[in-house]
Amino acid sequence: MPTGSNRRAFLRATALTGGATAFSGALWHRAFAATGVPRGPAQPGAGPYGPLQAADANGLRLPAGFTGRVVARSLQRVPGTRHTWHSAPDGGACFPTADGWIYVSNSEVPLIGGASALRFNASGTVTDAYRILNMTTLNCAGGATPWDTWLSCEEYDLGIVYETYPQGGRPAAQRPAMGRFKHEAAACDPVRKVVYLTEDQGDGCFYRFVPATWGDLSSGTLEVLIGSGTGPVTWRRVPNPRVWTTPTRNQVEGAMRFDGGEGCYYTDGVCYFTTKGDGRVWAYDAAASTLGLAYDDDLVTGGEAPLTGVDNITGTRSGDLYVAEDGGDMQINMITPNGVVTPFLQVVGHEKSEITGPAFSPDGSRLYFSSQRGRSGAIGGGDGHTFEVTGPFRA
């Protein structure tokens, strides 16, 4: 395979001739797999909401009809509460309550990282803010469970997954059976009753955890994806996920390598996950046990790649995927059901930051995310901004 600047040209050329193995296993969300659209990596095009408008007072460029606000700032009290928001906000998710919803957010700082929560009432007013995890290290991304807990993942070599309770009132619990490695994100598959896990290493792996009892993550089996690229793949048990002298990713021969695993999102039989090192959004078809590509910035054939520095990922009931950029143009891009990749929003004036934690409110009308280092770009994330965008999102 060519390297460096030749790699993009090589992949584009093979894509145009139909010879790229990246296309052989390319999958699309089942909601639009039967639409007749060629099932290759997404290409640039016009989005469903129109072009981005000029930046507002908070530096947000949004489509017409959408509005944004800042709901929390690092090292400042959350308005209307006595809670000081954490530094370096990272992965996040929303959870329903009886009278509104909760947005949780990790803190990607060493030793005191943890996670915090913002509680909203039905009108969208912040009514409370509080910690749900304390004294942990480099809590990067994570994932929500079907039983409304938040999996907060530590991103270092011996990192642990912590199961936390957004509603409060119960201490977080370590889940070492899910492996000790440089965790990034998690996504639950309630059909196969497994949890998918990404690893932020240049030669990292893609894992799934099979609990002994669904809903109880204290015991089970960690498995790693086996394959050589797109197409059919299998799983094999990791022998020593809790305590090791050989790193988890190196314990199983034939484990497939991924260049910097980042976000992870499961929907309707497909687990999408991103790899920042090569600018890809992968699609694992859980029913067929097949791996494909939903997006690859080297396989954009209609101009420059609009989505670079792929990172956290989420989606909507309409089938749209939303992918945040670590750097790039500080955008969240959509990948639509008809295979179009297009910018949805941009944060202006935060050029030394990254976008983290995209998550939709339970009714799908509000999108939350953070600029981890804010306008200052300071290491440590002391200027982090957490935003809310409201508008006519597709149902």
Buried (B, 14 or more C-beta within 10 A) or exposed (E): EEEEEEEBEBBBEBBEEEEBEBBBBBBBBBBBBEEEBEBBBBBBBEBBBEEBEEBBEBBBBBBEEBEBEBBBBBEEEBEEBEBBBBBBBBBBBBBEBEEBBBBBBBBBBBEEBBBBBBBBEEEBEBBBBBBBBEEBBBBBBBBBBEEBBBBBBBBBEBBBBBBBBBEEEEEBEBBBBBBBBBBBBBBBBEEBBBBBBBBBBEBBBBBBBBBEEBEEBBEBBBBBBBBEEBEEBEBBEBEBBEEBEEBBBEBBEEBBBBBBBBBBBBBEBBBBBBBBBBBBBBBBBBEBEBBBBBBBBBBBEEEEBBBBBBBBBBBBEBBBBBBBBBBBBBBBBBBBBBBBBBBBBBBBEBEBBBBBBBBBBEEBBBBBBBBBBBBBBBEBBBBBBBBBBBBEBBE
